[in-house]
Amino acid sequence: MLEKRWFKSMIAIILFLIIVFLLNKNQFILTPIVVLLKTIFLPFVVAGILFYLCRPLVNWLEKKKVPRWIAILVAYVAIILIIFGIIRLVGPVINDQLERFVDNLPAMVSTVMDGVKYVQENRSTFPDFVQEAFLKASTELETRLESNAGNIANGILGVFGWIGGFINTIFYLVLVPFILFYMLKDSHRFAPSVAVLFPQSKRDHVKNILKEMDKTISTYIQGQMLVSIIVGVLLYIGYLIIGLNYSLVLAMFGMFTNVIPFLGPYIAVVPAFLVALFQDPVMALYVAIIMLVAQQIEGNIVSPNIMGKTLKIHPLTIIVLILSAGNFMGIIGIIFVIPAYSIAKVLVVNIVKIFKEE
């Protein structure tokens, strides 16, 4: 029995669970590790994303006989120029639209209150129970809108200010460029270094698994980035055509939320739909049509051609993963659950294949 594979697997699982149990009972041991991981997690994530975006350029330059360190410097310069160009070209427009949105927010609140008052004045046409329920809800809504209109505006400015400061902090951290430099410089050494830790007979399998995992992550990051940009451009063009206010801000919001699998498009349409309602109720229908057309183009043309079928994840699986990750880790879990699941899937499939070959 000791030589049976299933028995060895059961022993390994039991030992793993015992270790988890002991660590849970002695969490103070993990506290320094957790603090360290929290400290370096974000810089490594940002550097990892930039690594997969810069690596094609670095590899292409290296094939053209450019020394790798010079190719890396070229990639750094390209990143700086792109960020500078976005700030110079898009920054003033976004700032102007945000200021106008905050200035118009009291008028939007006033419009809602006028609508509430109008319904209150004509509530006699509704049944009694509807009148009572609406009176209670409308009174509470009116009170909150009057007391919190300024807070809402300040909150929106605070949120965007925090996001801007957060992004600046990330990109100006000294740690990110250093991590990115060594990732680009020594990435080809990673797989052999890991394979050395395994027996000679398993090293080729380990290298293949790491290569497939690398391809999965690369496809997801590069593809998701390009798809999000295309969706943002489509939304911006559509919003410009119908004359929607704050079109650039709303399109960029849609571009950023598109990185959230499955839920992103639905989140993106909410602010655009609300702005359209205040501007012209008919325009809200146009916004819904634009979002539908953009998502159809993205789902049926853009994503299949850019990302292909590398991930091979069923839509129902995606929904379950998103709901589960959202409950456990919030928005961070929702964003990272799909690539994490893809990596785990590659690992499990290849391990099972190895066991079957033996």
N, C-alpha and C positions, 0 to 999 in steps of 0.2 A: 504493500500500500504506500510506503514511503516514496516509492519511485513513480507513482501515478501523478500525472500532470494536474488533474483536478484536485488531488489532495494537497499538492504543493501550492496551488492557487488559493485554496481555502486557507491554508496556513498563512500565506502572505496577506490575505485580506484581514484575517483575525489580528495579525500583528500590527497591521496598519491602523485598524480600529482601536487597538489598545494604546498605540502611540497617540492617536488623536484624543482619546479619553484622558490620558495622563497630562497631555499638554493643556487640555481644557481645565483640568483641576489645578494646574500650576501655571496660570496665565502670566504671572509675573516674569516667567522666563522669557516669554515671547514679547514682552513690552518693548525692550530696546529694538528688537527686530522690526516690530510693527511701526515704531516711530521712524526708523531708518527707511523702511519701504514707503511710508507716507511722504517722507522728505524727497526721495529720489524718483517717486513714481511719475509725477507730472513731467519733470524734465526728460525722463527716459521716453515717455510716450510722445512728447513733442519731437524729440530727436529721432525717434523711430519713424514717425510719420514723414518727417523731412528726409530721412534716409531713403525711404522707398520712393519719394518724389524726385530726389536728386541722383539716385544711383544710375538710372538710365543715361542721364547726361554725362556722368563721370565715366561710365563704361564706354560710351560712344567716343568720348574724347581720348580715352586710353587706347582704343582701337586705331585712332588716327595718330598714334605714336606720341601723344602728349603724356608727359610724366603724370603719375596718378596724383601727386600732391598739388601740381598745378591745376589739374582737372577739378580737384576738390575746391581750390581757391576760386576757380571760375564759377562753380556751383554756388559758393557763398556770395559772390558778387551778383549772380543772377537772382538769388533770394532777396538780397538787399535792394536791388533795382526794382523788383516786382513789388515789394512792400512800399518802397518810396513812391512808385508810380501810382499805386492804389490810393495811398494817403493823399497825394497831390491832386489826383483826378476825381476820386470818388468822395474823399473826406469832406470837402466844402459842401457838396450837394447833400450828403447825408446829414451834416450838421444843420443846414438850412431847413431840410424837411423835418427833422426832429424838433427844431425850434418852432416851426409853424404848427406842428402837431400839438405840442404842449400849449401854444397860444390858443389853439382852437378847441382844446379839450373842455374848457368851461362852456363854450357854446354847444358842444356835443351833449354835455351833461344837462344843459338847459333845455335842449331839444327833447331829451328823454323825459324830463320833468314836465314839459308842456304836454307831451303825449299822455303822461300819467294823469295830469289834471283834466285833459279832454275826456278821457275815458271815465274819470270820476264824475264829471258833470253829466255824462250820458249813461251812467250806470243803471238808471231806472229801467232801461230796456232789457237788462239781464235778470235772470232768476235771482231770488233772495240769497240763496246760499253762495252763488257766484259773486254777488255784490259784497257780501260780508268778507269772503276770502280775499277778494281783490282790494277792498278798502284797507284791510290789515296789511297786505303785502305792499301796496303802493305807498302807504304812509311810512312804512319802515324804509322802503327804497328811497323815497324822497328825502327823508331825514339823513340817511347815510350819504347820499349823493351830495347834499348841501354841506355836510360836515367834512367830507373826505375828498372833495374835488381838488383842493390844493395839495393834499397829501398824495393823491394819485399822480398829479403832474410831477411833484417832487420825487416821487418814487420811481417814475419812468426815467427821469433824468438821472437819478441815482443809479438805477440799474444799468443804463447805457454807459454812465461814467465808470461804474465798477467794471463792466465788461471791457471798456477801452483800457483802463488801468491794468486789468488782469492780463490782457493780450500783450500790452507793452512790457509788463513785468516778465512774462514768459520768454519773449523774444530777446529781451536784454539781459536775461540771466547768463552769467558767464558759463554756467554748467552746460547749457544746451549746445552751444557751438563746439565745446570740447568733446562732448559725447558724440555729437554728429561727426566730427572730424575722425575720431577713431573708429566709428562704425563704418564710414566710407573707406577708410584706409585699410582696415584689417578684417572686413567682413568675409573675405574669401578664406580666412584662417579659422573661422568659427566651426564649421562642420568637421574638418579634420581634428580640431582640438577636442571636440565632444566625442567623436568616434574613437579616439585613443582610449577613452575610459571604458570601452566595452571589449569583450573578447574578439580576437582576430576574425573569427567566423561571422560575427555580427556587425562588423564595421561598415561593410557595404550597405547592409540594410539600414543602418543608422544614418548614413550619408543620404540615402534615397529618401528616407522619411523627412530629414531636415530640408532637403531640396524641395520636396513637395509642400511642406509647411511654408517655406519661404515663398514659393510660387503663389500659394493661397493668400498669404498676407499681402503680398505685392499686388496681386490682382484686385483684391478688395479695396486697398487704400487708393491705388492709382485710379481704379475704375470709379469708386465712390466719389472721389474728388472731381473727376471729369464730369460725371453724371450730374453732380450737384451744381456745377458751374453752368452746364447746359440748361438745366431746369431753371436756374436763376435768370439766365438770359431770356428764355422763353416767357417766363412770367413778366419780366420787365418789358419786353416788347408788347405783350398782351395788355399790360396795365397802361402803357403809353398810348396804345391804339384807342382804348376806351376812355382815356383821360382821367384815370384814377389818381387821386391825390396821394402824395408820399410814395409814388410808384417805386423809386429806387430802394427806399428803406424796406418796403414790403417785399420786394423781389429778393433782396439780400436775406431777409428773414426766412423766406421760403427756401433759399439756397442752403442756409445753415441747417434748417430743420430737416432737410432732405437726407442728412446723414443718419437720422433716426429711422431705422427700418420700419416699414409698414405704417407707422403712426405719423411720420414726418409730414406727408402731404396734407393730412387732416389738421395738423397743428398749424401749418403754414397758411391755410385758407381762412382761419378764424379772424385774425386782425384785418386782413384784406376785406373780408365779407362785412365786418362791422364798419370799417371806414366807408365802404361803398353804400351801406345803408344810410349813413348820415349824409353822404354827398348826394345820392340819388337812389331811391329804393330799387329802381329798375337796374341800376348798375350792379347791384348785388348778384343778380342773375348772370350778368356778363362775367363777373369774377368767378362764379362757380363754373361757368362754361370754359373759361380760360384755364382754370386749374384742372378741369377734367381733360381738356385737350392736351395740356402739358404733360399730365401723368400718363395719358395713353401713348403719346410720342415717346416718353421716357421708358415706359414699361414694355412697349412692343418693338421699338426701333433702337433707341439709344443703349439701354442696358444690355440687351442681348448681344449687340455688336461690340460693346466695349468690354463688358465683364464676362460675356459668354456664359457657359454653363459650368464654370470652374467650381463654384460653391456647391451646386446641386442640393439645395435645401428646399424642402417642400414648404409652400406658403403656410400650411397649418402648423408645421414645426416652428416656423418663424414667429407666428402669433403666440404659441405656447412659451417659447423662449423669452419673448419680449415681456409678456405678462409676468412670468416668473422672475426675470431679472429686475423688472421694475419694482416688484414687491420687496425684493431682497436688497437691492442696491440703488434704487432710484434711477435718475436719468443717466448716470454713469454706466450702470449695468445695462440699460437699454441700448446705449451706443456701442458697447464693447461685447455684448453677448453673442452677436452673429459671428464676428471673426474668431472669438474664443471657441465657440461651438465648432466652427470649421476646422480649427487647428486640432481640437480634441477628436473630431471625426477622422481626420487624416491619420492621427496617431493610433486610434483604435483599429481602424481598417487595416493598416499596415501590420500592426502587431498580430492581429488575427490571421493575416495572410502568412506571416512568418511561422506561426504555430502550425498552420495547416501544411506548410511545406516540409516541416520536420518529421 
